[in-house]
Amino acid sequence: MEQYDIIIVGGGATGLGCAVDAASRGYSTLLVEKDDFGKGTSSKSTKLVHGGVRYLEQGNIFLVREALQERKRLINNAPHLVSNLKFVIPNYDVIRGPYYYTGLKLYDFLSGSGSFGASKYLSSEEVEELLPNIKTEGLKNGISYQDGQFDDTRLLISMLCTYTEMGGAALNYTEVTRLIKSEAGRIEGIKVMDKLKETETEYRGKVVINATGVFTEAFQKMDNPNVSIAVTPSQGSHLVFDKKFLEGNTALMIPKTSDGRILFAVPWHDHTLVGTTDVYTESISNDPKVTDQEIDFMIETANAYFKQDTSRDDILSTFAGIRPLVTQGKTLDTKSISRSHGVSVSESGLINITGGKWTTYRKMAEDTIDDAIESSTLTESPCVTHDLRLDHGGTDTEEARLKVYGGYASQIEDLESKDKALQEKVDPALPYTMAQVVWACDNELAKTVEDVLARRTRALFLNAQAALDATEKVASLMQQVLGESEAWKRQQVEEFRRFAQDYVVK
Ligand SMILES: Cc1cc2nc3c(=O)[nH]c(=O)nc-3n(C[C@H](O)[C@H](O)[C@H](O)COP(=O)(O)OP(=O)(O)OC[C@H]3O[C@@H](n4cnc5c(N)ncnc54)[C@H](O)[C@@H]3O)c2cc1C
C-alpha cells in the first residue's frame, strides 16, 4: 500500500492550497478529488482577489486586512493570472457618497504597503468616461477603488502543476469512500474509488486532511457519525453577457441591492460577468442550478444601472456555486455570515479546514498544515509559500504555444496541416484554439470534454451555446490525444451536451 506523509481530500482552492503548502515543505503528499479539480465551488467564484469591501461594513477588519495581505502576495506570486482592476461606485444620491468614500479610504489604509492604488472621488463626467454604458440621468458623482481579478480555475491549474512539479501526487475522479483507522481509533489512511476505471485502492497517510468545502459535514460523518461542524451552505449565482453591456476595462460595483447585497458587473475575458446572489440552500452539490428568481433579480438590478436593458435572451451563460460558510448554528441570513476560516482536529486525528475564500487560500493552507504538524508525528518544517511563484497556468503565452506545437507535432506529420489544425478555434465565438485542448490533455490532467470546456478553458462559462457547438470537434481531438475509443467519444459528447444545458438560459 502506498504511504504518504499527508493525504488531502478535495481538489478545490482549499485542498490544492494545502497540497502546494505541504509539498513545498518537503512532505510526500497525495491529493484526491472525487470529480475534476475545481469542479465544486472553486470554478464558480466572482473571480475577485479582494479584501471584501462588504466585510468592512460588517466590522470584520481582521478578515479584510488578512485578505488584503493575501491579495498582494497572490499578484506577486502569480502576476500572469491576477490583475489590478478599477471598480467604480456610481452615486445617484448625494448622501451615501461620503459614507462609501470613508469606507474605501479605510480599505486603502488596511492594505498598507500592499495597496493596489488609492480610492478617488470622481465627477459624473469621469464616471461616464470609465463606465460608458451606465445610466447618466441623475448621476451625481462616483468613487473609484482598485482591487484584484483572476481566473479561478486557471490559478487552480497553476497550483496543480506547481504541486506535481514538486513531486506531489494528484488524482481526479477519485472519491474517498472510507477512512482506515488503527485499532486505537486513529486515522491512518483512506479507501478510494477511481470513478472512471471503477477500481478501489487504499493509501496510508500520517495525516488526512478534510478539504471538501460544502461536503465537510458529510465527510466528517465518515469519521464520527455524531460529530459535526456547522457549515451553512449559501448559493451564489452569476450571469454572463456580451462585452457590449460593459465596454472599457472598469468594473461596476452596486453597493446596495434591494436585498441588501453588493452586486458586481465585471469585465472578464472580453465578456460581462454579473453576480452574485447569496441565498441559503438545503441541497449540497458540485452543480447547483441557477434559479429563475435569481436570474430575474440580477437582470432587474443590472437594468437599473445599464443604459441598454438586458433580458434573458442576452444571457450567454449562467453558473452557480455554494459557499461553505462556518457558523455556530444554521442561519438563513447567509450574507451576514463571516467568510473567516477555521481548522479543527478530531479525536481520531482528522484535520478539518472550513470556510474562508479563494483570496485567502494560501493562509488557510498555512494554518492547516501547521495544525497537521502539531497534531501528528510529522517532523516540523516551516511554511515557504509566502513568496512561492506559481508560474504555470497561462496557456496564451508564446512559450506555452511553442510547447503545445512541440507535443502535437508527433501526432500530425505534415507541418502545414499541423499549424492549421492547431490554430483553428474550437468555435468562432470562443477565444480558444485546438492547441489548448491538446495542452490541457497533455499537461493539465484533463480527462473529459467537460474538464476542457469548463475548467481548462472557460468556454462553457463564457458562452454555453458556443461550447455546446464545439463539443463534437473537441471530443474527436481528445479521443486522438488520449488514445480513446469511438464509444468513449460518443459517451463524452452525450454527457457534455446533457450537462451544459444547465448553463443555457431558455
Ligand atoms: C458564488 C460565489 C462567489 C464567490 N466569489 C469569490 C470571489 O470573488 N473571491 C474570493 O476570494 N472568493 C469567492 N468565493 C469563495 C470561494 O470560491 C470559496 O471559498 C472556495 O472556492 C472554496 O474552495 P474549497 O476548496 O473549500 O471548496 P470546493 O471548491 O467546493 O472543493 C471541495 C472539493 O471536495 C471534493 N470532495 C468532496 N467530497 C469528496 C470525497 N469524498 N472524496 C474526494 N473529493 C471530495 C468536491 O468534489 C470538491 O471539488 C465565492 C464563492 C461563491 C459560492
The ligand as a MOL file (V3000), in Angstrom:
LIG
                    3D

  0  0  0     0  0            999 V3000
M  V30 BEGIN CTAB
M  V30 COUNTS 53 58 0 0 0
M  V30 BEGIN ATOM
M  V30 1 C -20.9540 32.4790 -5.8100 0
M  V30 2 C -19.6140 32.5600 -5.1550 0
M  V30 3 C -18.7590 33.6130 -5.4600 0
M  V30 4 C -17.5060 33.6870 -4.8450 0
M  V30 5 N -16.6520 34.6810 -5.2140 0
M  V30 6 C -15.4380 34.7790 -4.6300 0
M  V30 7 C -14.5370 35.7890 -5.0520 0
M  V30 8 O -14.8050 36.5590 -5.9740 0
M  V30 9 N -13.3400 35.8520 -4.4200 0
M  V30 10 C -12.9980 35.0120 -3.4000 0
M  V30 11 O -11.9160 35.1600 -2.8440 0
M  V30 12 N -13.8280 34.0050 -3.0110 0
M  V30 13 C -15.0240 33.8710 -3.6080 0
M  V30 14 N -15.8850 32.8560 -3.2590 0
M  V30 15 C -15.4450 31.8720 -2.2530 0
M  V30 16 C -14.5770 30.7710 -2.8590 0
M  V30 17 O -14.9790 30.4580 -4.1700 0
M  V30 18 C -14.6340 29.5230 -1.9760 0
M  V30 19 O -14.3260 29.8820 -0.6580 0
M  V30 20 C -13.6530 28.4460 -2.4150 0
M  V30 21 O -13.7310 28.2020 -3.7860 0
M  V30 22 C -13.9370 27.1570 -1.6420 0
M  V30 23 O -12.9990 26.1950 -2.0550 0
M  V30 24 P -12.9750 24.7450 -1.4230 0
M  V30 25 O -11.7720 24.0720 -1.9480 0
M  V30 26 O -13.1030 24.8540 0.0560 0
M  V30 27 O -14.3100 24.0560 -1.9400 0
M  V30 28 P -14.5920 23.3480 -3.3540 0
M  V30 29 O -14.0490 24.1240 -4.4720 0
M  V30 30 O -16.0570 23.0520 -3.4060 0
M  V30 31 O -13.7610 21.9900 -3.2670 0
M  V30 32 C -14.1450 20.9080 -2.4590 0
M  V30 33 C -13.9240 19.6500 -3.2770 0
M  V30 34 O -14.0070 18.4860 -2.4590 0
M  V30 35 C -14.4230 17.4220 -3.2880 0
M  V30 36 N -14.9050 16.2840 -2.4640 0
M  V30 37 C -15.9840 16.2520 -1.6630 0
M  V30 38 N -16.1150 15.0340 -1.0810 0
M  V30 39 C -15.0890 14.2710 -1.5300 0
M  V30 40 C -14.6970 12.9130 -1.3220 0
M  V30 41 N -15.3910 12.0810 -0.5180 0
M  V30 42 N -13.5910 12.4470 -1.9700 0
M  V30 43 C -12.8660 13.2540 -2.7940 0
M  V30 44 N -13.2200 14.5600 -3.0320 0
M  V30 45 C -14.3090 15.0580 -2.4060 0
M  V30 46 C -15.5180 18.0710 -4.1330 0
M  V30 47 O -15.7800 17.3400 -5.3180 0
M  V30 48 C -14.9460 19.4680 -4.3940 0
M  V30 49 O -14.3100 19.5700 -5.6600 0
M  V30 50 C -17.1280 32.7270 -3.8750 0
M  V30 51 C -17.9880 31.6630 -3.5800 0
M  V30 52 C -19.2150 31.5700 -4.2320 0
M  V30 53 C -20.1150 30.4280 -3.9290 0
M  V30 END ATOM
M  V30 BEGIN BOND
M  V30 1 1 1 2
M  V30 2 1 2 3
M  V30 3 2 2 52
M  V30 4 2 3 4
M  V30 5 1 4 5
M  V30 6 1 4 50
M  V30 7 2 5 6
M  V30 8 1 6 7
M  V30 9 1 6 13
M  V30 10 2 7 8
M  V30 11 1 7 9
M  V30 12 1 9 10
M  V30 13 2 10 11
M  V30 14 1 10 12
M  V30 15 2 12 13
M  V30 16 1 13 14
M  V30 17 1 14 15
M  V30 18 1 14 50
M  V30 19 1 15 16
M  V30 20 1 16 17
M  V30 21 1 16 18
M  V30 22 1 18 19
M  V30 23 1 18 20
M  V30 24 1 20 21
M  V30 25 1 20 22
M  V30 26 1 22 23
M  V30 27 1 23 24
M  V30 28 2 24 25
M  V30 29 1 24 26
M  V30 30 1 24 27
M  V30 31 1 27 28
M  V30 32 2 28 29
M  V30 33 1 28 30
M  V30 34 1 28 31
M  V30 35 1 31 32
M  V30 36 1 32 33
M  V30 37 1 33 34
M  V30 38 1 33 48
M  V30 39 1 34 35
M  V30 40 1 35 36
M  V30 41 1 35 46
M  V30 42 1 36 37
M  V30 43 1 36 45
M  V30 44 2 37 38
M  V30 45 1 38 39
M  V30 46 1 39 40
M  V30 47 2 39 45
M  V30 48 1 40 41
M  V30 49 2 40 42
M  V30 50 1 42 43
M  V30 51 2 43 44
M  V30 52 1 44 45
M  V30 53 1 46 47
M  V30 54 1 46 48
M  V30 55 1 48 49
M  V30 56 2 50 51
M  V30 57 1 51 52
M  V30 58 1 52 53
M  V30 END BOND
M  V30 END CTAB
M  END
